[in-house]
Amino acid sequence: VQLQASGGGLAQAGGSLRLSCAASGRTFSSYVMGWFRQAPGKEREFVAAIRWGYISLLDYADYVKGRFTIFRDNAKNTVYLQMNNLKPEDTAIYYCAAGTSYGGRAHMTPQSYDYWGQGTLVTVSS
């Protein structure tokens, strides 16, 4: 089982980037798919999560709400993070993750996820 994150790079403040996370090895259509980020010297923090199914989930951290959009293409087993109006404080390594825990705030906790991608670096210049 692998998650392959891509799409990071350098952007100017106010710009946009789209991250992709391609899953292979199994079907993740019923999994919670999440994005987290980790800036130098800081802990990994929740960015966004999505789950399709009878119990759906769509949630964002307050600091990205209104600027970032998470969406998935189950046919391609891929989840995306569209990042608009980027700010320098968005600079971090972004990780995608897949897990089966949801309910309450479980999807906001890294420990709730079973699989992780390798991370992709996003740098936003002012």
Residue pairs with C-beta under 8 A, 6 or more apart in sequence:
1 23
1 24
1 25
1 26
1 115
2 23
2 24
2 25
2 115
2 117
3 21
3 22
3 23
3 96
3 97
3 98
3 115
3 116
3 117
3 118
4 21
4 22
4 23
4 24
4 117
4 118
5 19
5 20
5 21
5 94
5 95
5 96
5 117
5 118
5 119
5 120
6 19
6 20
6 21
6 22
6 120
7 17
7 18
7 19
7 20
7 120
8 17
8 19
8 93
8 94
8 120
8 121
8 122
8 123
9 17
9 121
9 122
9 123
10 123
10 124
10 125
11 17
11 86
11 122
11 123
11 124
11 125
12 86
12 124
12 125
13 86
13 87
13 88
13 124
13 125
13 126
14 85
14 86
15 86
15 124
16 82
16 83
16 84
16 85
16 86
17 83
17 86
17 122
18 80
18 81
18 82
18 83
19 35
19 80
19 81
19 83
19 94
19 96
19 120
19 122
20 78
20 79
20 80
21 33
21 35
21 78
21 79
21 80
21 81
21 96
21 117
22 76
22 77
22 78
23 77
23 78
23 79
23 98
23 115
24 77
27 74
27 77
28 77
28 79
28 98
29 52
29 53
29 74
29 77
30 51
30 52
30 53
30 100
31 51
31 98
31 99
31 100
32 49
32 50
32 51
32 57
32 98
32 99
32 100
32 101
32 102
32 107
32 112
32 113
33 49
33 50
33 51
33 70
33 72
33 79
33 96
33 97
33 98
34 46
34 47
34 48
34 49
34 50
34 96
34 97
34 98
34 99
34 107
34 113
35 47
35 48
35 49
35 70
35 79
35 81
35 94
35 95
35 96
35 97
36 44
36 45
36 46
36 47
36 94
36 95
36 96
36 97
36 110
37 44
37 45
37 47
37 90
37 92
37 93
37 94
37 95
37 122
38 44
38 45
38 92
38 93
38 95
38 119
39 91
39 92
39 93
42 92
44 95
44 110
45 61
46 61
46 107
46 108
46 109
46 110
47 60
47 61
47 64
47 68
47 81
47 94
48 59
48 60
48 61
48 64
48 68
48 69
48 70
48 81
49 57
49 58
49 59
49 70
49 107
49 108
50 57
50 58
50 59
50 70
50 71
50 72
50 79
51 57
51 58
51 102
51 107
52 72
52 74
55 102
57 102
57 107
58 70
59 107
59 108
60 68
60 70
61 108
63 89
64 83
64 90
67 83
67 84
67 85
67 86
68 81
68 82
68 83
68 84
69 81
69 82
69 84
70 79
70 80
70 81
70 82
71 79
71 80
71 82
72 78
72 79
72 80
73 79
73 80
79 96
81 94
81 96
83 90
83 122
86 122
86 124
87 124
88 124
88 125
88 126
89 124
90 122
90 124
91 122
91 123
91 124
92 121
92 122
93 119
93 120
93 121
93 122
94 119
94 120
94 121
94 122
95 116
95 117
95 118
95 119
96 116
96 117
97 110
97 113
97 114
97 115
97 116
97 117
98 113
98 114
98 115
99 107
99 112
99 113
99 114
99 115
100 114
101 107
101 112
101 113
102 112
106 112
